[in-house]
Amino acid sequence: MVQVARGDGKIIMGASVDEVSEVMEISADQIEPAPEFGTSVDTAFILGMGKVGKKVVILMDVDKVLSSGDISILKQVGQR
C-alpha cells in the first residue's frame, strides 16, 4: 500500500512489485540527498540514498514515480 500526495489531498492505493528482497527501517539521519548523475539521468523520482550498515539503498519518491496521468488512468479503471 502506498499513499500518494495529489494536490491538496492524498490517495491510498495498492502497488505491485516484481520482488521484495528486504524490508527495513531507515532513520532520517541515515538518508542523504540523491547524487547528481549529470543531465543524462533523471533523478526526479529519487528521494535520497539510505545508508544502512554497509548497504546503500535508493529511496524512491512515490509521489513522483506515479504521475498525475497514471493516477487518472487508475481512477478510470477502478470506476469500471
trRosetta pair geometry for C-beta under 8 A, 3 or more apart (Angstrom, degrees):
i j d omega theta_ij theta_ji phi_ij phi_ji
1 12 6.3 6 -175 -175 106 96
1 13 7.3 169 -148 91 64 27
1 14 5.7 -45 -94 -98 61 60
1 15 7.5 142 -114 14 13 81
2 12 7.4 175 88 -147 40 54
2 13 6.2 -20 61 65 83 73
2 14 7.7 115 16 -135 77 15
2 15 5.1 28 -4 -12 122 125
2 62 4.9 -154 -169 -165 134 156
2 66 7.9 142 104 -8 144 139
3 10 5.3 9 180 175 99 123
3 11 7.3 159 -157 78 52 40
3 12 5.2 -22 -101 -97 75 76
3 62 7.7 98 66 91 45 143
4 10 6.7 154 76 -160 39 69
4 11 4.9 -20 62 61 95 93
4 12 7.9 171 18 -85 71 27
4 13 6.8 -12 5 22 115 108
4 62 5.8 -115 -94 130 83 103
4 63 5.6 146 -152 -102 72 60
4 66 5.6 -51 -119 65 149 133
4 71 6.8 -156 108 -93 148 125
5 9 7.7 171 -152 101 56 35
5 10 5.4 -38 -100 -102 54 81
5 63 4.9 -7 41 -114 92 127
6 9 6.0 -17 71 74 80 78
6 10 7.0 134 24 -113 73 28
6 11 5.6 22 9 -9 124 110
6 63 8.0 -171 -61 -143 59 90
6 68 6.9 124 -135 -110 109 83
6 71 6.1 160 -89 173 147 174
11 71 6.4 126 44 -146 164 122
13 74 6.7 21 -136 154 157 151
15 62 7.8 -119 -43 -138 159 121
17 20 6.2 86 87 -56 133 83
20 23 6.7 14 169 -54 126 87
24 52 5.9 27 147 -127 153 171
24 57 7.7 157 53 -6 130 162
26 30 5.1 -122 -169 81 86 127
26 31 6.3 95 142 -60 119 95
26 50 4.3 -38 -145 -147 156 138
26 52 6.1 -94 -103 -66 95 114
26 57 7.4 -131 -71 59 147 126
26 59 7.3 -125 68 -80 155 128
27 30 5.1 92 60 4 73 104
27 31 7.8 -141 101 -12 42 91
28 31 5.8 -60 -155 26 40 113
30 50 5.5 41 125 -158 101 78
30 51 5.2 -139 -171 60 83 70
30 52 6.2 51 179 -74 145 66
31 47 7.7 -38 -164 125 131 97
31 48 4.5 65 -179 111 100 146
31 49 7.1 146 -155 72 58 40
31 50 5.3 -29 -96 -95 73 72
31 51 7.9 -175 -82 14 26 73
31 59 6.6 -17 -129 3 114 153
32 48 5.9 164 78 -176 34 106
32 49 5.0 -24 64 62 91 94
32 50 8.0 170 20 -85 70 25
32 51 6.8 38 -4 -16 109 110
33 48 5.6 -74 -114 -120 24 92
33 49 7.5 10 92 16 22 89
34 43 4.8 172 136 171 144 130
34 46 4.0 99 -97 110 146 124
34 47 7.3 131 -44 81 110 20
34 48 5.7 -124 -45 -112 70 35
34 49 6.2 124 -103 -30 50 89
34 58 7.9 50 -113 -142 100 89
35 43 7.8 -143 73 -117 49 161
35 49 7.0 22 -18 -27 87 140
36 43 7.5 -133 -120 16 38 153
37 40 7.0 -95 128 66 97 77
37 41 3.6 -26 102 55 137 133
37 43 6.0 138 15 -47 111 121
38 41 6.4 78 62 21 74 90
42 45 7.3 51 127 6 97 92
43 46 4.6 -46 -172 27 82 121
44 61 7.9 -90 142 51 56 131
44 64 5.6 -144 136 176 88 142
45 60 5.8 -5 150 -153 94 86
45 61 5.5 -151 -166 49 48 89
45 64 4.5 -162 -108 107 65 110
45 65 4.9 88 -152 -78 124 68
46 49 7.7 11 172 -56 119 71
46 58 6.0 -67 -132 -169 106 103
46 59 7.0 95 -169 73 66 59
46 60 6.5 -58 -109 -108 46 51
46 61 6.8 39 102 -4 6 96
47 59 4.2 -68 65 112 109 102
47 60 6.3 66 -2 134 99 9
47 61 4.1 135 -65 -63 89 84
48 59 5.0 3 59 49 70 122
49 56 5.8 -5 179 -172 109 101
49 57 7.2 154 -163 76 59 41
49 58 6.3 -33 -108 -104 69 53
49 59 7.0 -161 -88 9 17 90
50 56 7.1 153 79 -159 50 49
50 57 4.6 -17 61 61 104 94
50 58 7.8 -153 19 -68 84 6
50 59 5.4 89 -26 -43 106 111
51 55 7.4 160 -155 87 45 54
51 56 5.7 -17 -101 -104 69 73
52 55 5.0 -15 69 66 85 103
52 57 6.6 9 12 1 112 113
60 65 5.5 36 165 -56 119 132
61 64 4.3 36 98 23 112 110
61 65 6.6 166 85 -24 56 85
62 65 5.4 -50 -136 31 37 115
62 66 6.4 8 173 8 70 104
63 66 7.4 -71 -149 51 18 86
66 70 4.7 -124 -164 86 75 138
66 71 6.0 90 149 -55 111 87
67 70 4.7 107 53 1 72 100
67 71 7.2 -134 99 -2 43 86
68 71 5.6 -53 -151 36 35 113
68 72 6.4 39 151 -22 66 104
69 72 5.7 -51 -148 33 33 113
69 73 6.5 32 155 -18 64 104
70 73 5.9 -57 -152 35 31 110
70 74 6.4 28 152 -17 65 107
71 74 5.7 -56 -149 38 32 111
71 75 6.4 35 152 -22 65 104
72 75 5.7 -53 -150 33 31 113
72 76 6.5 31 153 -19 65 105
73 76 5.7 -54 -150 35 33 112
73 77 6.4 31 153 -17 66 106
74 77 5.7 -53 -145 38 33 111
74 78 6.2 33 155 -20 65 110
75 78 5.7 -59 -148 38 29 112
75 79 6.5 26 155 -21 63 108
76 79 6.0 -60 -152 32 30 110
76 80 7.4 40 150 -34 60 97
77 80 6.1 -46 -163 10 37 115
